[in-house]
Amino acid sequence: MNNEQAEKDSFDVIVVGGGPAGSACAALLGRRGLGVLLLEKQKFPRDKICGDAVSGKAMKVLTELGLHEESAKLPHGDICGVIFSSPSGKSAKIDFPSSDPVRKGTGYCCRRELHDNLLFQNAKKYAKTIEGFAVNELVWEGERVVGVKGMNSASGSEEEYRAKVVVGADGVGSVVARKTGRQQKDTKHLCQAFRGYYKNVSGTSNNMEIHFVKSVIPGYFWIFPLDGETANVGIGMITEDVAKKKINLKQAMLEIIENNPMFKERFANAQLIGEIKAWTLPFGSKIPQIYGDGFLLLGDAASLVDPFSGEGQGNAMTSASVAARVIAVAIKQDDVSAKYLFSYQEELLKEIKAELDTSYTLQRLGRVTWILNLIVEKAARNKEVRDTISGMLANQEAKKEFMSPAFYLKLIFS
């Protein structure tokens, strides 16, 4: 590039990927006065396969962005609790405590097509955005990432952009992660999932439903309420277990819907909207190094999905908030080396690692049928147990009780 072109196509930060992490990070950096380029391979609004759950952590970053009340206006289902069912067929409803003045629940479910578009349109106020731009290469100077190359569908030509920092927020198939050798490949820490939207599923409420159906242990089947008449319905299992069991997850999901006694009647008049689609979740039970000279990784590109619930937006948006703080200081100090950007991973893990570790333990406990039966059956009969579990789900410190033998002794003798 000549000097004039180089100046035109240079930024403080390039963010690759316009999902929740990328859009949030771009907006937060732009608000700090930095020159930001946000590149997205698709065009908004677009669908994104997901469980559609927006947790309290995501809502915290929405507040930081000034979008909390605006997001509440989108069609959604408030989440006030969770219904668990065990392999034995017992069910228990656990209420979530809430202090949110805008919503009555502690989170909500909203179609990603709508929620992501809100975040992306907000990012446009603070960053230059190019949609239909597929990044395929990184630009290097020695060991440092200094930019990206990719195909712009509008011009039909390859274009190059440079920046002081490149942020990879381009999902589970992240080009930035792959090109920097940071992509998660361990099948013990990847999850395969299928999701479909169904109208008129009977018996839905303001509760997420997580069903540990015997035929799909160690995975689970879910029903999440969306907008009163539509539900996000899906199934997930660790990739390694899918291979070991030689299970067709999509077929297992349809078998549950059509023939399982707990669900057959509930789906009798339900209609599938569109197709059942597959995706991969990179769990935060094993996080690689997510920084280097001139680059950082966010969200799914950084393998931050909760290994028990499968919820990814909360940690993705938390990573965006932490990254924006670190990048702003790094650029101000003119130090975007791996040595300095290490503080991003350090600060992020301080916020989310304890919960990820606990969730990984819960995921492993969820492989043990008798433990699932014990917890759900006791909770179904005993309000004190339900209240205890509610407190654990709402409080990270209390959640550690799930790993205590004393908790299970209390269940056995309650």
DRENNU-477994 format. One record per residue (C-alpha): residue in one letter; y, x, z. Coordinates in steps of 0.2 Angstrom, whole numbers, padded with zeros to 4 digits, always signed. Layout:
BEGIN
AYXZ;...
END
This chain:
BEGIN
M+0000+0000+0000;N+0018+0006-0003;N+0030+0007+0011;E+0038-0010+0007;Q+0022-0019+0006;A+0015-0011+0021;E+0030-0017+0031;K+0028-0034+0025;D+0010-0035+0029;S+0010-0027+0046;F+0010-0036+0062;D+0009-0032+0081;V-0007-0042+0082;I-0020-0050+0070;V-0031-0063+0077;V-0046-0067+0066;G-0052-0085+0069;G-0042-0101+0073;G-0054-0109+0086;P-0049-0112+0104;A-0049-0094+0109;G-0040-0088+0093;S-0027-0101+0092;A-0023-0100+0111;C-0021-0081+0110;A-0010-0082+0095;A+0001-0094+0103;L+0002-0085+0119;L+0006-0069+0111;G+0019-0077+0099;R+0028-0084+0114;R+0029-0067+0121;G+0039-0062+0106;L+0026-0052+0097;G+0023-0053+0078;V+0006-0062+0076;L-0005-0066+0060;L-0018-0079+0063;L-0032-0079+0050;E-0044-0093+0048;K-0058-0095+0035;Q-0058-0114+0035;K-0044-0127+0033;F-0039-0138+0047;P-0044-0151+0053;R-0062-0145+0052;D-0078-0150+0062;K-0086-0137+0073;I-0103-0140+0080;C-0102-0140+0099;G-0106-0150+0114;D-0087-0155+0114;A-0085-0152+0133;V-0068-0146+0139;S-0070-0139+0156;G-0057-0137+0170;K-0055-0119+0165;A-0050-0124+0147;M-0038-0137+0155;K-0030-0124+0165;V-0026-0114+0149;L-0020-0130+0140;T-0007-0132+0154;E-0002-0114+0151;L+0001-0118+0133;G+0010-0134+0137;L-0003-0145+0129;H-0011-0153+0144;E-0003-0170+0142;E-0004-0170+0123;S-0023-0166+0123;A-0025-0181+0135;K-0019-0192+0121;L-0033-0187+0109;P-0048-0199+0109;H-0060-0193+0122;G-0072-0197+0136;D-0067-0192+0154;I-0080-0184+0163;C-0082-0189+0182;G-0099-0183+0185;V-0116-0178+0178;I-0133-0187+0178;F-0148-0176+0179;S-0165-0181+0175;S-0181-0171+0180;P-0197-0168+0170;S-0205-0181+0181;G-0193-0194+0175;K-0182-0196+0191;S-0163-0197+0189;A-0148-0192+0200;K-0130-0195+0198;I-0118-0181+0205;D-0100-0185+0206;F-0086-0172+0202;P-0071-0171+0214;S-0055-0172+0205;S-0037-0167+0208;D-0031-0169+0190;P-0015-0181+0189;V-0017-0183+0170;R-0036-0188+0169;K-0047-0196+0182;G-0061-0183+0179;T-0063-0164+0181;G-0065-0162+0162;Y-0068-0172+0146;C-0077-0173+0130;C-0067-0173+0114;R-0072-0169+0096;R-0069-0152+0091;E-0061-0157+0074;L-0047-0165+0084;H-0046-0153+0099;D-0046-0137+0089;N-0033-0145+0077;L-0021-0148+0091;L-0023-0130+0096;F-0021-0123+0079;Q-0006-0133+0074;N+0002-0127+0091;A-0002-0109+0086;K+0008-0112+0069;K+0024-0113+0079;Y+0022-0095+0086;A+0012-0086+0073;K+0010-0084+0054;T-0006-0092+0049;I-0016-0091+0033;E-0030-0104+0031;G-0045-0101+0019;F-0044-0082+0022;A-0061-0074+0025;V-0061-0057+0033;N-0075-0046+0026;E-0069-0029+0031;L-0060-0019+0045;V-0047-0006+0041;W-0050+0010+0050;E-0040+0026+0054;G-0053+0037+0062;E-0061+0028+0076;R-0047+0015+0078;V-0046-0002+0070;V-0029-0004+0062;G-0031-0020+0051;V-0042-0031+0041;K-0047-0035+0023;G-0052-0051+0016;M-0052-0064+0002;N-0038-0077+0001;S-0045-0093-0007;A-0028-0099-0012;S-0024-0083-0022;G-0042-0079-0026;S-0038-0061-0022;E-0042-0048-0009;E-0028-0045+0003;E-0026-0032+0017;Y-0016-0034+0033;R-0012-0021+0047;A-0008-0023+0065;K-0007-0013+0081;V-0021-0024+0088;V-0035-0034+0080;V-0042-0048+0090;G-0060-0055+0085;A-0060-0073+0089;D-0072-0077+0074;G-0086-0085+0083;V-0105-0081+0085;G-0106-0073+0068;S-0090-0063+0071;V-0086-0050+0057;V-0076-0040+0069;A-0090-0039+0082;R-0102-0035+0068;K-0091-0021+0060;T-0088-0013+0077;G-0106-0014+0083;R-0103-0026+0097;Q-0113-0042+0090;Q-0125-0050+0102;K-0143-0049+0095;D-0154-0051+0110;T-0164-0067+0108;K-0166-0069+0127;H-0147-0072+0128;L-0145-0083+0112;C-0148-0101+0112;Q-0152-0112+0097;A-0145-0130+0098;F-0144-0146+0087;R-0131-0159+0089;G-0128-0176+0081;Y-0115-0190+0084;Y-0122-0207+0088;K-0113-0224+0090;N-0119-0238+0101;V-0130-0228+0113;S-0132-0240+0127;G-0130-0235+0145;T-0117-0222+0143;S-0103-0219+0156;N-0090-0207+0161;N-0104-0195+0165;M-0112-0180+0156;E-0131-0182+0155;I-0142-0167+0156;H-0161-0172+0154;F-0174-0159+0158;V-0187-0168+0147;K-0205-0161+0150;S-0208-0158+0131;V-0193-0146+0129;I-0193-0136+0146;P-0186-0123+0147;G-0173-0132+0136;Y-0164-0148+0139;F-0158-0164+0130;W-0140-0170+0133;I-0129-0186+0130;F-0111-0183+0132;P-0098-0198+0131;L-0084-0196+0118;D-0073-0211+0115;G-0081-0226+0122;E-0093-0230+0108;T-0098-0213+0102;A-0109-0200+0110;N-0112-0181+0107;V-0131-0180+0108;G-0141-0164+0107;I-0154-0152+0112;G-0154-0133+0116;M-0167-0119+0120;I-0166-0100+0122;T-0169-0093+0105;E-0184-0082+0111;D-0192-0098+0119;V-0190-0107+0102;A-0200-0093+0094;K-0213-0092+0108;K-0216-0111+0108;K-0215-0112+0089;I-0205-0128+0092;N-0195-0138+0079;L-0180-0142+0090;K-0173-0155+0078;Q-0189-0164+0077;A-0191-0163+0096;M-0174-0171+0098;L-0179-0185+0086;E-0195-0187+0095;I-0186-0190+0112;I-0174-0202+0104;E-0187-0212+0095;N-0202-0212+0107;N-0197-0206+0125;P-0198-0221+0137;M-0182-0215+0145;F-0172-0216+0129;K-0181-0226+0116;E-0172-0243+0121;R-0155-0234+0123;F-0155-0228+0105;A-0163-0244+0098;N-0147-0250+0091;A-0138-0233+0089;Q-0133-0226+0072;L-0132-0208+0068;I-0115-0203+0061;G-0117-0190+0048;E-0130-0176+0050;I-0139-0168+0064;K-0132-0150+0063;A-0138-0133+0071;W-0129-0119+0079;T-0131-0104+0089;L-0123-0100+0107;P-0121-0082+0113;F-0124-0083+0131;G-0113-0073+0144;S-0129-0068+0153;K-0127-0052+0143;I-0110-0047+0138;P-0108-0032+0127;Q-0092-0020+0127;I-0079-0032+0120;Y-0065-0019+0117;G-0062-0003+0108;D-0048+0007+0100;G-0036-0006+0093;F-0047-0021+0095;L-0053-0035+0107;L-0066-0049+0106;L-0064-0066+0113;G-0074-0082+0115;D-0091-0083+0106;A-0088-0067+0097;A-0088-0059+0115;S-0104-0069+0120;L-0095-0079+0134;V-0104-0096+0133;D-0110-0102+0150;P-0129-0099+0151;F-0133-0115+0161;S-0122-0128+0154;G-0119-0121+0137;E-0100-0124+0138;G-0090-0111+0129;Q-0072-0117+0127;G-0067-0114+0145;N-0072-0095+0145;A-0066-0094+0127;M-0048-0100+0132;T-0049-0090+0148;S-0052-0074+0137;A-0037-0079+0126;S-0026-0080+0141;V-0032-0063+0149;A-0031-0054+0132;A-0013-0060+0128;R-0007-0053+0145;V-0016-0036+0142;I-0011-0035+0123;A+0007-0038+0127;V+0008-0024+0140;A-0002-0012+0129;I+0010-0014+0114;K+0025-0012+0126;Q+0017+0004+0132;D+0012+0009+0115;D-0006+0012+0120;V-0019+0002+0111;S-0033+0014+0115;A-0050+0009+0121;K-0046+0017+0137;Y-0031+0005+0140;L-0039-0010+0132;F-0054-0008+0144;S-0043-0017+0157;Y-0045-0033+0146;Q-0064-0034+0150;E-0061-0028+0168;E-0049-0042+0171;L-0059-0055+0162;L-0075-0051+0171;K-0066-0053+0188;E-0062-0071+0183;I-0079-0077+0175;K-0093-0065+0179;A-0098-0072+0196;E-0100-0089+0188;L-0109-0083+0173;D-0121-0073+0185;T-0124-0089+0195;S-0126-0100+0179;Y-0139-0087+0173;T-0149-0089+0189;L-0148-0108+0187;Q-0154-0107+0169;R-0169-0097+0175;L-0173-0109+0189;G-0172-0123+0176;R-0188-0115+0169;V-0198-0120+0184;T-0203-0138+0184;W-0207-0141+0202;I-0189-0135+0207;L-0181-0147+0195;N-0192-0161+0201;L-0188-0156+0219;I-0169-0155+0217;V-0167-0171+0206;E-0179-0182+0217;K-0170-0177+0233;A-0153-0180+0226;A-0158-0197+0220;R-0163-0202+0237;N-0151-0193+0248;K-0132-0194+0248;E-0130-0179+0258;V-0139-0169+0245;R-0129-0176+0231;D-0113-0172+0240;T-0119-0154+0243;I-0123-0152+0225;S-0106-0160+0220;G-0098-0147+0231;M-0108-0133+0223;L-0104-0138+0205;A-0085-0139+0209;N-0084-0123+0220;Q-0090-0106+0214;E-0093-0099+0231;A-0103-0114+0236;K-0113-0113+0220;K-0121-0097+0226;E-0131-0108+0238;F-0142-0113+0224;M-0149-0095+0225;S-0152-0097+0244;P-0170-0100+0250;A-0162-0110+0264;F-0155-0123+0252;Y-0173-0126+0246;L-0180-0127+0263;K-0167-0140+0267;L-0172-0150+0252;I-0190-0149+0256;F-0187-0155+0274;S-0173-0168+0271;
END
